[in-house]
């Protein structure tokens, strides 16, 4: 037992694990503080603590599985994840025994939830994991040929269809994150700068034209939330700006070290355990605490990119880029909401394996588990799987070094592509489509991703 543990600890990225553990500790401590000062109960902290342990356990399990096998199992996880999402498109607040399908948890026509007894969960978060895995596999199969019209069209459909489905659910915040993940992964997979620039310009112009021609495309409260950022002092928007105003006030009055975790002398922020957990944390822990949390988030993001650089093939790198994108986007969007520079769109501050939330408490607009994680890395046991996927590449690179093999891609300098395919980590047979050498016509010179070449 101890020998297996030592071998596992030699393979794992200790710094990555420490950052994740620190994120979970912070999330639990802050929830205890909110429970004591606002809620009069530690129920949320208790659930978070249990979910953290479950998350660590699942991360350990998944980190022993070859990521190629996880990607190749896409028919299974895609069917399960999207099979849970699809009913919410048509069934709204539909009760079937103890289960409510299409539950509107926040009263904003967002029917993306299931409610089971006293707990709620959002299947889109499971779909996010599946989306990253399937898109990573897709990109690895067309590596070097991303800009060919047929391949590019199929990749855009791969990104656009899931994003549209989440939008139809009514969860535009999560849809925006899906879109951002897809864009990051597509560019990292070799999208031409000319194509990327043209698409960006077309998106800006097309989006502006759409809002001009069809202003009703935005729901009433969504339009008001945008106006609330532009004119936060408008008395006609007082009901919309209240939470953001209180959040900005909490951040601004925290001082250097804050008011203290367990003292009642803090600025009250409505529903501080979800979208505005950072505002509460900055108030009770001050600049020092807020900077520490941001440092943890930055550390996790950087280690995720490090895992991408150290991954032994394109599939592993693509997965890591997707995880990084989810972490980075949710962090930036949530901080923008708390600082009153972006509208409130229900995106919580979490670290993408603990970033997204599966377990939710009823009555919390944007969920409890992930929302309560200022940097939660293990708070949600399903999301731990996502972080584990990023760590697998690093672990397998370590195994390769132990065996005295060079850590190179399938077509690394001086190494034939067949060698990597013949010696996969953990004895798992490499999938043909993912690890096969590039066609002879490509001469191994085609672009593979941004970690290996520049974009033209």
C-alpha positions, 0 to 999 in steps of 0.5 A, spaced: 500 500 500 505 504 502 509 503 495 503 504 491 502 511 494 509 513 494 509 511 486 503 515 485 506 521 489 512 521 485 508 521 478 503 526 481 504 534 480 505 536 487 505 543 486 498 542 482 495 538 488 497 543 493 494 548 489 488 544 489 487 542 496 489 550 498 483 552 494 478 547 497 480 549 504 479 556 502 472 555 500 470 551 506 473 556 511 469 562 507 463 558 507 464 557 515 464 564 515 458 566 511 454 560 515 456 563 522 455 571 520 449 570 515 446 564 515 446 561 522 448 554 519 454 551 517 450 546 512 453 549 506 460 548 509 459 541 511 456 539 504 462 543 501 467 539 505 464 532 503 464 534 496 471 536 497 473 529 499 469 526 494 472 530 489 479 528 491 478 521 491 475 521 484 481 526 481 486 520 484 482 515 480 481 518 474 489 520 474 490 513 473 486 512 467 489 514 460 486 520 457 486 517 450 481 512 453 477 517 456 477 521 450 475 515 446 469 513 450 466 519 448 459 516 446 458 514 453 459 520 456 456 525 451 450 520 451 449 521 458 451 528 459 447 531 453 441 526 455 440 530 461 441 536 458 436 535 452 430 534 457 431 541 460 430 544 453 422 542 453 420 540 460 420 546 464 419 545 472 416 538 470 415 534 476 416 526 476 416 524 483 421 527 487 425 529 481 423 536 477 426 537 470 427 544 467 427 547 474 428 554 474 432 555 480 433 563 480 427 565 477 430 568 471 427 563 466 433 559 466 431 552 466 437 548 466 437 545 472 434 538 475 432 538 482 432 532 486 429 532 493 432 538 497 438 538 492 439 541 485 444 540 479 446 542 473 447 537 467 451 542 463 457 542 467 457 534 466 456 536 458 462 541 459 467 536 461 464 531 455 465 537 450 472 539 452 474 531 451 470 531 444 473 537 442 480 535 444 479 529 440 476 532 434 482 537 434 487 531 434 484 528 429 485 534 424 491 536 426 495 540 421 489 541 417 484 545 421 484 551 416 481 546 411 474 549 409 471 542 411 474 541 417 473 548 420 466 548 418 465 541 422 469 544 428 465 550 428 459 546 428 462 542 434 462 548 438 456 552 436 451 546 437 452 545 444 453 553 445 446 554 442 443 548 446 445 551 453 443 558 450 436 555 449 436 552 456 436 559 458 443 559 461 447 564 457 452 565 462 454 558 461 453 558 454 458 564 453 463 559 457 462 554 452 463 558 446 470 561 449 472 554 451 471 552 444 474 559 441 481 558 445 481 550 443 480 552 436 486 557 436 490 553 440 489 547 435 492 551 429 487 556 427 490 561 422 490 568 425 487 571 418 481 566 420 481 568 427 481 576 426 476 575 420 471 571 425 472 576 430 470 582 426 464 579 423 462 577 430 462 584 433 459 587 427 454 581 426 452 581 434 451 589 434 447 589 427 443 583 431 442 587 437 440 593 433 435 589 428 432 585 434 433 588 440 428 583 443 433 578 443 435 580 450 431 578 455 428 584 459 432 583 465 439 582 461 438 588 458 437 592 465 443 588 467 448 591 461 445 598 463 447 597 470 454 597 468 454 603 464 449 607 469 450 604 476 447 610 480 441 610 475 435 610 481 430 606 475 435 600 476 436 600 483 433 593 484 438 590 478 444 594 481 443 593 488 447 586 489 453 589 484 453 596 488 453 592 495 459 587 492 463 593 490 462 597 496 464 590 500 471 590 496 472 597 497 472 597 504 476 591 506 482 595 507 489 591 507 487 585 512 479 585 512 474 586 517 475 578 520 472 572 518 468 571 524 466 578 526 459 581 524 462 587 522 462 586 514 458 589 508 452 585 507 452 582 500 446 578 498 447 571 497 454 572 498 455 564 497 454 564 490 456 569 484 459 574 489 463 570 494 469 574 492 466 580 494 465 577 501 472 574 501 475 581 499 471 584 505 473 580 511 480 578 509 482 585 505 487 586 500 491 580 503 486 575 502 483 577 495 490 577 493 492 570 496 486 567 492 487 570 486 494 568 486 492 561 487 487 561 481 493 564 477 497 558 480 492 553 477 492 556 471 499 556 470 500 549 472 494 547 467 498 550 461 505 547 464 501 540 463 499 542 456 506 544 455 509 537 458 503 533 455 506 527 450 501 528 444 496 533 441 490 530 445 493 531 452 495 538 450 488 540 447 484 537 453 489 542 458 488 548 453 480 546 454 481 546 462 485 552 462 480 556 458 474 554 463 478 556 469 481 563 466 474 565 463 470 563 469 475 567 473 475 573 469 467 574 468 466 573 475 471 578 477 468 583 472 461 582 475 464 583 482 468 589 480 462 592 477 465 592 470 461 586 467 454 585 467 451 579 472 450 573 468 450 567 473 458 565 472 461 563 479 468 564 481 471 557 481 477 553 479 475 548 473 475 542 476 472 545 482 470 550 477 463 548 475 458 545 480 454 539 480 451 539 487 447 545 488 443 548 494 436 550 493 434 557 493 441 559 490 441 563 484 447 560 481 448 554 485 452 553 491 458 548 491 462 551 485 459 558 487 462 558 494 468 556 491 472 562 491 478 558 488 474 551 489 479 546 486 476 540 489 469 542 492 465 538 486 467 531 485 465 531 478 469 537 476 475 534 480 475 529 474 477 535 469 483 537 473 485 530 473 485 530 466 490 536 466 494 532 471 494 526 467 499 528 462 504 531 467 503 524 470 505 520 464 510 524 462 513 523 469 512 515 468 516 516 461 522 519 464 522 514 469 523 509 464 528 513 461 524 515 455 525 522 452 518 526 453 517 528 446 510 528 441 509 523 436 513 527 431 518 530 436 525 531 433 529 525 432 524 520 434 519 517 429 512 518 430 511 510 431 515 510 437 510 514 441 504 510 439 508 503 440 509 505 447 503 509 450 503 510 458 500 505 463 500 500 457 494 502 454 494 501 446 494 508 443 488 509 439 489 509 431 486 516 429 489 520 435 496 517 435 497 515 428 503 518 424 501 524 419 500 522 412 506 522 408 504 528 404 504 532 410 512 530 411 511 531 419 511 538 417 504 541 418 502 545 424 500 542 430 498 547 435 500 553 438 505 550 443 509 548 437 508 553 432 506 560 430 500 562 427 500 564 420 
